[in-house]
Amino acid sequence: MSADGGDAPAPGHAKVTGGVQSKMAPLILVADDDPDIRRVLRGLLEPFAEIVEAADGAQALERLRSVKPRLLLLDVVMPELSGIAVLQAARELIPSLPVLMLTGESDLAMAQLALESGALAYITKPFEPERLLDEVRRLLDPSAPPSSRPWRVRL
């Protein structure tokens, strides 16, 4: 039940039904231009979250405005708008939105820029699924302490 007493899910959540019970799952926006990465992320995250996808930066902004996710997984290099541009716009639209940046680039300067622009974590591809899931769970838990190492860069 939503905060207003209706059946609509609260912002950032989606109603997930399974068996007799239904529960509210966090809504995660996955923005990456690589369909294989989106498919892998969906497979990792769907057991505990509702996933919405975007294939480029412009689509990511459109989805941010329409679905109000609880977490944004954002590729750095995308067509239309870069991940950094989307991150900066996301900070304006939803200031409290946690953002995890994903990239194939092992560029420490880019990691620093992303973190300074408001990303809470930065992971390079290829990523270890358990490490990514640990970061996602941490970012979805508002009581979790901040990461002592918000970046995971392979050089």
N, C-alpha and C positions, 0 to 999 in steps of 0.2 A: 504494500500500500504506500502511496506517495505521501509526502509531508502535508498535502492539502486534503488528505482523506480519500482520494480517488485511487483507481487502480494503476494509474500511470507511474512508471518508475521515476525515481528521483534523478535529477541531472547527474550524468556520469555513470548511471547504472542502467542495466537492461534486465528485463524479466526473463529468466532462463527456467524452462520447465523440464523436469526429468522425473519420470515415475509419478508418484502421488504428490510430492512436494514441489513447490517452485521457490526459487530464491533470487535475490538480486545479485547479479554479477557485475563487476566493474566493466565499464565500456572503455576499450583501448582502440585508439586510432593508430594504424600502422601505415606510414607514408614512405613508400620506397618505389622507385621506378622499375625495379627488377621483380617480375612476377614470381620467380622462383624463391626469392627472399621473402616476399609476402606470404607465399604458400607455406614455407618453413615456419615463419613466425606464427601464422594462424594455427598450424598444427601444434606448436609448443604452448600457445596461450589459450586456445579454445577450451581446454578442460576446466578452466576456472574463470574465463572472461568472455565477454561478447566482443567480437572483433569487427571493426569497420576499416576498410582499406581505401587508400588514395594512391594513384599511380604517378602523380607529379605534384609540384608545389602548389599550383593553383587549385587543384582538386583537394589538397590537404587543407587549405584555408577555407574552402567551401564546406568541407566536412566539419571543421572546427566550429564554424558558425551554426551548423545545423544540428549536430549531435552532442556537443558539449561533453567530450570524453573525460575520463578520470586520469588518463595517461596518454601521452603521445610518444610513439616510437618513430623517429624521424631520420631519414637518410640525409646526409650532408649534400651530396651531389644529385640533383634531380632536374628534369626539364621544367620549363615555365618559370619557376621560382626556386632559388637555392634553399637548402635546408636551413641555413642561417637566416635568410629572409623570412621564411615561415616561422622559425623560432622567435624572431623579433616581433612579428605580427601576433603570434600566439600569446606572447607576454602582454600585449595590449588587450587582446580579446578576453583571455582567461588568465589573469596574473598568477593565480595559485596552481595552474596546471603543471604537474611534473613532466619534464621532457627528457627522454633518453635518446641521445644521438647515436646513429649507427653509420659507419662509413667503411669503405674499402681503402681509404687513404690512411697511411700511418704518419700523419703530419701532426707533430706536437703543437705547432703554432695554431693549427685549426682546432685542435682539442681545447687549447687555452681560450681561443675566441668563442667557441661554443659554450664553454663553462662560464666565461665572463658575460655572455649574452643571456644567460639564464638556464641553460641545460643543467640538469642535476647529475647526469651521467653521460659518458662517452665511451662507446665500445667499437672496436674495429672488427671488420669482417675478414676472414671467417671468425666467428665467435664460438665459444664453448656454450652449448645449450644450458648447462646448469648455471654457469656464471650469469648468463643473460636472465634466466628465470630468477636467480637470487636478486639481481638488481630490480627487476620488475616488481617482485614481491615487496622489496624494501620501499620502492617508490610509491606503491599502492597503500602502504601502511603508514598513516600519518604519525604514529607513535614511534616509528623506527628511528634510531639515531642516524645522523648524516653519515654517509660513507667516508671512511678515512682515505679512500682512493676512488674517487668518482670516475676515473678514466681507466680504460683497459685498452692500451695501445700495444700492438705487436709491431716491433721494428724489424 
